Amino acid sequence: MSGKEKHSILVVDDEKSMREFLEIMLTKEGYKVTLAESGEEAFRILDKETFDLIISDIRMKDIDGIGVLKKAKAEVPDTVVILISAFATAQTAVEAMKEGAYDYLPKPFKVNDLKGIIRDALKSRRLAAGEGEEEPPKDRYHFDCLVGDSPQMRKVYDLMKRVSQTKSNILVSGESGTGKELVARAIHVLSDRNDRPFVVINCAGMPESLIESELFGYKKGAFTGASTDKEGLFGVADGGTVFLDEVGELSPSIQVKLLRVIQGRTFMAVGGTEEKSVDVRLISATNKDLEKEVIEKNFREDLYFRINVIHIAIPPLRERVGDLPLLAQHFLEKFSRELGKDIKKVSAYAMDLLGQYYFPGNVRELENIIERSVALETSNIVLPESLALSNFRGKGIGLRRRKHDLGPDGIKLDEVVAQTEKDCIVEALEMAHGSKQKAAELLDISMRSMRYRLEKLGLNEKK
């Protein structure tokens, strides 16, 4: 089956306003929509009709969403089922995934999130049935070992391609965890030096007393313990690429010696008497503002201009949120293979929470979060609880500040405030696995206040 106008969707929810909202939204999207106001009515409909996709609330008075899920799968196993609820617990979500649910979303959800999940779910259903086109190759989103298809990263890829064939020195800047070394390695692989060594020198990780001998080598007898000649890293990299990581950490004395190597393409081993020529491509990286370091006399200006012939700035992850799904899926597949798990995707709610996070540790932090999630997850989908978001949520640490587009006509502040309040309460209830007392503690409000707010916002017991 192709074309979304041919897809039929059953909406099951005992909340009239939600049914009507979904009917309007899905009809506009071109789907054929059928409504059921209870699990019992959904059962009667499923006895007579089949659907490509079902959207069901989890908590209902008679037959709950899990029951609807089981019924639908029993009738037509390839039916796609998406569950929604304001108070879905981790246990409920795990049960839903084990029973074959495609995903689950918390109320209130973002309309675009639901639309995207429906499109992806129906596409997966078509592909599983052998219909439609193949998925685009993953290489479309990869550049060597880098992952991302955002406009920011495409600009980086384009610059990397253009500079890879030059001999010019490159400075890669970016926050910790953005992938500066991956960029350097990719440039080396693309260059005509790719059959020669790529040598990484961690300028911050070498003791001051050893860094000169490590960089340039030493002669036998140069100091106590120098029983033989040793070649330095610059000598090892001859003909290839030297990557100076955290170059801003070099001491003034080493900066002088590095400048001499760059200018003359020669160096002298510690204890040596002869200059040795070397042919290396120099790529440096820093998470510091080197221009500021130059102004403050912490970094030599002449060295700065020598290493910064071409500048590549890597954007932090929070500025390329569009790459989050690609990166998360990349790491999910990687760690699923390594840990022997069969985890297919990150749930929509988990992805939404990741999208709100500030990621001070950037891509490296996301990788660690996904690895931990895969290790802990017991279902075939990564749920919010596996992300251990409470480690960085609580008081809002690390959360992205949400922006509201005022536009020419402004916004309705009361509605925005009410929605924000509702989001926080739903989020707290999710973290507290449905416990109102625990959620109230997370929000630092009394139980009386919690009950009042639940009633005011329409988050009643049954939801």
C-alpha positions in Angstrom: 0.0 0.0 0.0 1.4 3.4 -0.9 0.1 6.9 -0.4 -1.0 8.1 3.0 -4.5 8.8 1.7 -5.0 5.0 1.6 -4.0 4.4 5.2 -6.7 3.9 7.8 -6.2 4.9 11.4 -8.3 3.9 14.5 -8.2 6.4 17.3 -9.2 5.0 20.8 -9.5 7.5 23.6 -12.2 8.1 26.3 -11.5 11.8 26.3 -13.8 13.5 23.7 -11.6 16.5 23.1 -8.5 14.3 22.3 -10.5 12.2 19.9 -11.8 15.2 18.1 -8.4 16.8 18.0 -6.8 13.7 16.5 -9.6 13.3 14.0 -9.1 16.8 12.7 -5.3 16.6 12.5 -5.2 13.2 10.9 -7.9 13.9 8.4 -6.0 17.0 7.3 -3.0 14.8 6.8 -5.0 12.6 4.4 -5.7 9.6 6.5 -9.0 7.7 6.8 -9.9 8.1 10.5 -12.3 6.0 12.7 -13.0 6.9 16.3 -13.7 4.7 19.4 -14.6 6.2 22.8 -13.6 3.1 24.8 -11.7 -0.1 24.6 -14.9 -2.0 24.4 -16.0 -0.1 21.4 -12.6 -0.6 19.8 -13.0 -4.3 20.3 -16.3 -4.2 18.4 -14.8 -2.2 15.6 -11.8 -4.5 15.3 -14.1 -7.5 15.0 -15.4 -6.0 11.8 -12.6 -3.9 10.4 -8.8 -3.9 10.1 -6.6 -0.8 10.3 -3.1 0.1 9.2 -2.4 2.0 12.4 -4.1 2.4 15.8 -3.6 5.3 18.3 -4.9 4.4 21.7 -4.8 5.9 25.2 -3.3 3.6 27.7 -5.6 4.3 30.7 -9.3 3.8 30.1 -12.1 2.7 32.4 -13.0 -0.6 30.8 -10.4 -2.2 28.5 -7.1 -0.3 28.6 -4.7 0.4 25.7 -2.7 -2.7 26.4 -5.8 -4.7 25.8 -6.5 -2.9 22.6 -2.9 -3.5 21.5 -3.2 -7.3 22.2 -6.6 -7.5 20.4 -5.2 -5.6 17.3 -2.1 -7.8 17.1 -4.1 -11.0 17.5 -6.4 -9.9 14.6 -3.7 -8.5 12.3 -0.1 -9.0 13.6 1.4 -6.2 11.4 -1.0 -3.6 12.6 1.0 -0.6 13.9 0.0 0.5 17.4 1.0 3.8 19.1 0.0 4.3 22.7 -0.5 7.6 24.5 -1.0 8.6 28.1 -0.4 11.4 30.6 0.7 9.0 33.3 2.4 6.1 31.5 4.7 4.3 33.8 8.0 2.6 32.9 6.4 -0.8 33.6 3.4 0.0 31.3 5.8 1.1 28.6 7.9 -2.0 28.9 4.8 -4.2 28.7 3.5 -2.3 25.7 6.8 -2.8 23.9 6.9 -6.5 24.7 3.4 -6.8 23.3 4.5 -5.2 20.0 3.6 -1.5 20.4 5.6 0.7 17.9 6.0 3.6 20.3 4.3 5.5 23.2 3.9 9.2 23.7 3.1 11.2 26.8 0.3 13.7 26.9 0.6 16.5 26.1 2.6 15.5 23.0 3.9 17.6 20.2 1.8 17.4 17.0 4.9 17.2 14.8 6.3 14.4 16.9 3.1 12.3 16.4 3.0 13.1 12.7 6.6 12.0 12.3 6.1 8.8 14.3 3.1 7.9 12.2 5.0 8.5 8.9 8.0 6.4 10.1 5.7 3.6 11.4 3.8 3.3 8.2 7.0 3.5 6.2 8.4 0.6 8.3 5.2 -1.4 7.7 5.4 -0.9 4.0 9.1 -1.9 3.8 8.5 -4.9 6.0 5.8 -6.0 3.5 8.2 -5.4 0.6 6.4 -2.3 -0.6 7.8 1.1 -1.4 11.4 2.2 -1.9 14.4 1.1 0.1 15.7 3.4 2.8 18.3 5.9 1.7 21.8 4.7 2.3 23.2 5.6 5.7 26.3 7.0 4.1 24.1 10.0 3.1 24.3 11.1 6.7 28.0 10.1 7.3 31.2 11.7 6.5 33.9 9.2 7.2 33.4 8.6 11.0 31.3 11.7 11.5 27.5 11.5 11.7 25.1 14.4 10.9 23.1 15.9 8.1 22.3 19.4 9.6 23.2 22.5 7.6 25.9 23.3 10.1 27.6 19.9 9.6 27.2 20.0 5.9 29.2 23.3 5.9 31.9 21.5 7.9 32.0 18.6 5.5 32.3 20.9 2.5 35.2 22.8 4.1 36.9 19.5 5.1 36.8 18.2 1.5 38.2 21.5 0.1 41.1 21.7 2.6 42.0 18.0 2.6 44.2 18.2 -0.5 46.1 21.3 0.6 49.2 21.3 2.8 48.0 24.2 4.9 48.0 24.0 8.7 44.5 23.7 10.1 43.0 24.8 13.5 39.9 22.9 14.6 38.0 24.6 17.4 35.0 23.5 19.4 33.9 22.5 22.8 34.9 19.3 24.5 33.2 16.3 23.0 32.3 17.8 19.6 34.5 15.5 17.6 37.6 17.6 16.8 39.8 14.5 16.6 37.3 12.8 14.3 37.4 15.8 12.0 41.2 15.7 11.9 41.2 12.0 11.1 38.7 12.4 8.3 40.9 15.1 6.7 43.9 12.8 6.9 42.0 10.0 5.3 40.8 12.3 2.5 44.3 13.6 1.9 47.1 12.2 -0.2 48.9 11.4 3.1 46.5 8.7 4.1 49.0 5.9 3.6 51.3 7.6 6.1 50.9 7.9 9.9 48.3 9.9 11.7 49.9 10.8 15.1 47.9 12.2 18.0 49.7 14.3 20.5 47.6 15.3 23.6 49.2 18.5 24.6 47.3 18.6 27.9 48.1 15.1 28.9 51.9 15.3 28.8 54.0 16.4 31.7 56.0 19.6 31.0 59.3 17.7 31.8 58.6 15.0 29.2 56.8 16.8 26.3 59.9 18.0 24.5 61.5 14.5 24.4 58.1 13.0 23.4 57.7 15.4 20.5 61.2 15.5 19.2 62.9 12.4 20.6 66.2 12.2 22.4 69.7 10.9 22.1 71.3 8.3 24.2 72.8 9.9 27.3 70.7 13.1 27.0 69.5 12.7 30.5 69.4 10.1 33.3 67.6 7.0 32.0 68.2 7.8 28.3 70.0 4.5 27.6 69.2 4.4 23.8 68.1 6.8 21.1 64.4 7.4 20.8 62.5 8.8 17.9 60.0 11.5 18.7 56.4 11.7 17.6 57.2 14.3 14.9 59.8 11.9 13.4 57.2 9.0 13.6 54.7 11.1 11.6 57.1 12.1 8.8 55.2 12.2 5.6 51.9 12.0 7.4 49.7 14.1 9.8 50.4 15.4 13.3 47.3 16.2 15.3 48.0 18.5 18.3 45.0 18.1 20.6 44.4 20.9 23.1 47.3 23.0 21.6 46.3 25.9 23.9 47.8 24.0 26.8 51.3 24.1 25.6 53.8 26.0 27.8 55.6 29.1 26.4 58.9 27.2 26.0 57.3 24.4 24.0 55.4 27.0 21.9 58.8 28.4 20.8 60.1 25.0 19.8 56.9 24.2 17.9 57.1 27.4 16.1 60.6 26.6 15.0 59.4 23.2 13.6 56.5 24.8 11.7 58.7 27.6 10.2 61.8 25.6 9.3 60.3 22.1 8.9 63.2 20.9 11.0 63.7 19.9 14.7 66.5 18.7 17.0 66.2 15.8 19.3 66.9 16.4 23.0 70.7 16.0 23.4 71.2 16.0 19.7 73.5 18.3 17.6 72.0 18.0 14.1 68.7 19.3 12.7 66.4 16.7 11.2 64.0 17.6 8.4 60.4 16.6 8.6 57.4 16.7 6.3 54.2 16.7 8.3 50.7 18.2 7.9 49.8 19.9 11.1 46.2 19.9 12.4 45.7 21.5 15.8 42.6 21.5 18.0 41.5 23.6 21.0 38.4 24.2 23.1 39.8 27.5 24.2 39.4 30.9 22.6 43.0 31.2 21.3 42.5 34.8 20.2 41.7 35.7 23.8 44.7 33.6 24.9 46.9 35.7 22.6 45.6 38.9 23.9 46.2 37.8 27.5 49.8 36.7 26.5 49.1 33.1 27.3 49.7 32.0 23.7 52.2 33.3 21.1 50.7 35.4 18.4 53.1 34.2 15.8 52.4 30.6 16.6 48.7 31.3 16.5 48.9 32.6 13.0 51.1 29.7 11.9 48.7 27.0 13.1 45.5 28.9 12.1 45.9 29.1 8.3 42.6 27.4 7.9 40.0 27.4 10.7 37.3 24.8 11.1 34.8 25.5 13.9 32.7 22.5 15.0 29.3 23.5 16.3 28.2 22.2 19.7 25.4 19.6 19.7 22.9 22.0 21.1 23.2 24.1 18.0 22.5 21.1 15.7 19.7 19.4 17.4 18.5 18.2 14.1 21.3 15.6 14.1 20.2 14.2 17.5 18.0 11.4 16.0 20.8 10.3 13.6 23.4 10.3 16.2 21.2 8.6 18.8 20.3 5.9 16.3 24.0 5.5 15.2 25.1 4.9 18.8 22.1 2.7 19.5 23.0 0.4 16.7 26.7 0.4 17.7 26.1 -0.5 21.3 23.3 -2.9 20.5 25.8 -4.9 18.5 28.5 -4.6 21.1 26.3 -5.6 24.0 24.3 -8.2 22.2 21.0 -6.4 22.5 18.1 -6.2 20.1 17.0 -2.6 20.7 15.5 -1.0 17.6 14.9 2.6 18.4 14.7 5.5 20.9 11.2 6.2 22.0 9.6 9.4 20.9 9.4 10.7 24.5 13.0 9.8 25.2 14.0 11.6 22.1 12.0 14.6 23.1 13.7 14.7 26.5 17.1 14.5 24.8 16.1 17.4 22.6 15.5 19.5 25.7 18.9 18.8 27.2 21.8 21.2 26.9 24.5 18.6 26.3 27.5 20.3 28.0 29.6 17.2 27.0 28.3 17.3 23.4 28.4 14.2 21.2 30.6 12.3 23.6 28.1 12.8 26.3 25.2 11.6 24.1 27.3 8.5 23.2 27.7 7.8 26.9 24.0 8.3 27.6 23.0 5.9 24.8 25.6 3.3 25.9 24.2 3.3 29.4 20.6 3.2 28.1 21.3 0.2 25.9 23.0 -1.6 28.8 20.1 -1.0 31.2 17.1 -1.3 28.8 15.0 -4.5 29.1 12.6 -3.8 26.2 13.3 -3.4 22.5 13.0 0.4 22.6 14.9 3.0 24.7 12.5 4.5 27.3 13.0 7.7 29.2 13.8 5.9 32.4 16.9 4.3 30.8 18.3 7.7 30.0 18.7 8.4 33.7 17.5 11.9 33.1 17.0 12.5 36.8 20.8 12.8 37.0 20.8 16.1 35.2 17.2 17.2 35.4 15.9 17.8 39.0 16.6 21.6 39.3 16.8 22.1 35.6 20.6 21.7 35.3 21.5 21.1 31.7 18.0 21.7 30.4 17.7 23.7 27.2 15.9 27.0 27.7 12.8 26.9 25.6 12.3 29.8 23.2 8.9 31.1 22.2 8.5 32.7 18.8 6.5 35.8 19.5 6.0 36.6 15.9 4.4 39.9 14.7 1.2 39.2 16.6 2.8 38.2 19.9 1.6 35.2 22.0 -1.0 34.6 24.7 1.2 34.5 27.8 -1.4 32.9 30.0 -1.7 30.0 27.6 2.1 29.6 27.4 2.4 29.6 31.2 -0.4 27.1 31.6 1.2 24.8 29.0 4.6 25.1 30.7 3.0 24.3 34.0 1.3 21.2 32.5 4.5 20.0 30.9 6.4 20.2 34.2 3.7 18.3 36.1 3.4 15.6 33.4 7.2 15.3 33.3 7.4 15.0 37.1 4.7 12.4 37.2 6.6 10.5 34.5 9.8 10.6 36.5 7.8 9.6 39.7 6.2 6.6 37.8 2.8 8.1 38.4 3.2 8.8 42.1 1.6 12.2 42.9 3.4 12.5 46.2 6.8 12.0 44.6 6.0 14.3 41.7 4.9 17.0 44.2 8.3 16.6 46.0 10.2 16.9 42.7 8.2 20.1 42.0 8.7 21.4 45.5 4.9 21.9 46.0 2.4 20.5 48.6 0.1 17.6 47.8 -2.8 20.0 48.2 -1.3 22.3 45.5 -0.6 19.2 43.3 -4.3 18.1 43.5 -5.4 21.6 42.7 -3.2 21.9 39.7 -4.1 18.5 38.4 -7.8 19.4 38.6 -7.2 22.9 37.1 -5.2 21.5 34.1 -7.6 18.6 33.5 -5.1 15.9 34.5 -7.6 13.8 36.3 -7.2 10.4 37.9 -8.2 8.4 34.9 -5.4 9.8 32.7 
